[in-house]
Amino acid sequence: MSLSPPSFPSFTGPSGTDSFPRPPGTDAPPTCEVPHFAPVRVRGGRCQPHRLLRHRRRAVAAGLALTAAALVAAGPREASEARHSERPRGRPVADPVRQRRAVEWVSAPVRIADAGTVRLLRAGDRVDVIAAEESAAGGDAHVVARGARVTKVPEPLEVADGGGALVVLSVPRSTAARLAGASATARLAVTMC
């Protein structure tokens, strides 16, 4: 299939013969002189120069007044007013976080019933202290201290049968009171954490 060049319409010349094809748009009429006419005037026009100038002055005055009001609203405030009015940005907090009081840690010497278990302990170990109460109905055991830190394991002074061994634990003051109360009524044992 062969492509042929585009063909333009042919025009007949004044003698009635076909002349060379002319590009489109060349068949426009010839130019002529434009006649003189009166200028066009708009009646009742509102765009007179002095009115336009007056409106621009009003617009500038309104803009300056708005800027001054914004500067007064955002201007410097008293220190106490600024602290109370500025809220932290971000997610609101439903309940404020309560400050926890510092826990006072004390050293509590505790006699453990099984001396062999105490020999396994070293300073820095974490233990749970369990109190086993003996009663006629059976034994009842409960945890007295959780995660107590061993600060010292003293050497036994004399070997006593069934006397247990001493260990020094670092615990909060309230836990130390529970340990002292439990050692008076129950046998204490430790489990390593």
C-alpha positions in Angstrom: 0.0 0.0 0.0 1.5 3.3 -1.0 0.8 6.6 0.5 0.0 9.6 -1.8 0.7 13.2 -0.8 -2.3 15.2 0.4 -4.2 17.0 -2.4 -5.4 20.5 -2.1 -8.6 21.7 -3.9 -7.8 23.2 -7.3 -9.2 26.5 -8.3 -10.0 27.8 -11.7 -8.2 30.9 -12.7 -9.8 33.9 -14.5 -9.3 32.2 -17.9 -11.2 29.2 -16.8 -8.2 26.9 -16.5 -7.0 25.1 -13.4 -4.1 26.9 -11.7 -1.8 25.5 -9.1 -3.4 24.5 -5.8 -3.4 27.2 -3.1 -3.2 26.6 0.6 -6.4 27.1 2.7 -7.3 30.6 3.8 -6.0 32.4 0.7 -9.4 32.9 -0.7 -10.2 35.7 1.9 -11.5 39.0 0.5 -9.0 41.8 0.0 -8.4 44.3 2.7 -10.1 47.7 2.6 -10.1 50.9 4.6 -12.1 51.1 7.8 -14.4 54.2 7.9 -14.1 56.7 10.8 -16.7 56.5 13.5 -17.5 58.3 16.8 -16.0 56.9 20.0 -18.1 54.6 22.1 -19.3 56.0 25.4 -20.9 54.2 28.3 -23.6 56.2 30.0 -23.8 56.4 33.8 -20.5 54.7 34.3 -19.5 54.0 37.9 -15.8 53.6 37.3 -14.8 57.2 37.5 -11.2 57.8 38.6 -12.0 59.7 41.8 -14.6 57.1 42.9 -12.1 54.3 42.4 -9.5 56.2 44.4 -12.1 56.7 47.2 -12.9 53.0 47.4 -9.3 52.0 47.4 -8.7 54.4 50.4 -11.6 52.7 52.2 -10.2 49.2 51.5 -6.8 50.2 52.8 -8.3 51.8 55.9 -10.4 48.7 56.6 -7.3 46.4 56.1 -5.2 48.6 58.5 -8.0 48.5 61.2 -8.3 44.7 60.9 -4.5 44.3 61.2 -4.4 46.5 64.3 -7.2 44.5 66.0 -5.3 41.2 65.3 -2.1 42.6 66.7 -3.9 43.8 69.9 -5.5 40.3 70.3 -2.2 38.5 69.8 -0.1 41.1 71.7 1.9 40.5 74.9 0.0 39.4 78.0 0.7 39.2 81.7 2.8 36.1 82.7 0.1 34.5 84.8 -2.5 35.0 82.1 -0.2 33.5 79.4 0.5 30.4 81.5 -3.2 29.7 82.2 -4.4 30.4 78.6 -1.8 28.3 76.8 -2.6 24.7 76.8 -0.3 22.0 75.6 -1.0 20.9 72.1 -1.7 17.2 71.3 -4.0 14.6 72.6 -6.0 15.7 75.6 -5.4 13.9 78.9 -8.5 12.6 80.7 -6.9 12.3 84.1 -3.7 14.0 85.1 -0.9 11.7 86.1 -0.5 11.5 89.8 2.9 11.9 91.2 4.1 8.9 93.0 5.7 9.4 96.3 9.2 8.1 96.6 9.3 4.7 98.3 11.6 4.4 101.3 13.7 1.3 101.1 14.9 -0.4 104.3 17.1 -3.4 105.0 15.2 -6.2 106.7 16.9 -9.2 108.3 14.8 -12.3 107.7 15.3 -15.8 109.1 14.6 -18.4 106.5 13.6 -21.9 107.7 15.8 -23.8 105.2 19.5 -22.9 105.7 20.5 -24.8 102.5 18.4 -22.5 100.4 20.0 -19.4 101.9 23.5 -20.8 101.0 22.4 -20.6 97.3 21.7 -16.9 97.5 24.2 -14.1 96.6 24.0 -10.3 97.0 21.9 -8.8 94.2 19.6 -11.8 93.8 15.8 -11.2 93.7 13.6 -13.4 95.8 10.0 -13.9 96.7 9.4 -14.5 100.5 6.6 -17.0 101.3 5.1 -17.5 104.7 3.8 -21.0 105.5 1.5 -21.1 108.5 0.9 -24.4 110.2 -2.6 -25.0 111.6 -4.7 -28.0 112.7 -6.6 -27.9 109.4 -3.5 -27.9 107.2 -0.9 -25.5 105.9 -1.7 -22.1 104.3 1.0 -20.3 102.3 1.0 -16.8 100.9 3.6 -14.4 99.4 4.7 -11.8 101.9 7.3 -10.0 99.7 7.7 -10.0 95.9 11.0 -9.3 94.1 13.0 -8.4 97.2 16.7 -7.8 96.6 19.2 -9.7 98.6 21.7 -7.2 100.0 23.7 -9.5 102.3 24.0 -13.2 103.3 25.8 -13.3 106.7 27.9 -16.3 107.6 26.2 -18.4 110.2 27.7 -18.0 113.7 26.8 -21.5 115.0 25.1 -24.5 113.4 21.7 -25.1 114.9 19.3 -27.9 114.0 16.2 -26.5 112.4 17.1 -22.9 113.2 17.4 -21.8 109.6 19.6 -19.1 108.3 19.6 -15.3 108.2 19.4 -13.2 105.0 19.2 -9.4 104.7 16.7 -8.1 102.1 16.1 -4.6 100.7 12.4 -3.9 100.7 9.9 -1.0 101.1 9.1 0.0 104.7 5.6 -1.5 104.6 6.9 -4.8 103.3 9.4 -4.9 106.1 6.6 -4.7 108.6 4.8 -7.5 107.0 7.9 -9.7 107.0 8.5 -9.1 110.7 4.9 -10.0 111.5 5.0 -13.1 109.3 8.3 -14.4 110.8 6.7 -14.3 114.3 3.8 -16.6 113.3 5.0 -18.7 110.3 8.0 -20.4 108.8 9.5 -18.3 105.9 10.8 -19.7 102.7 12.3 -18.0 99.6 11.9 -18.6 95.8 14.4 -17.1 93.4 13.1 -14.8 90.7 
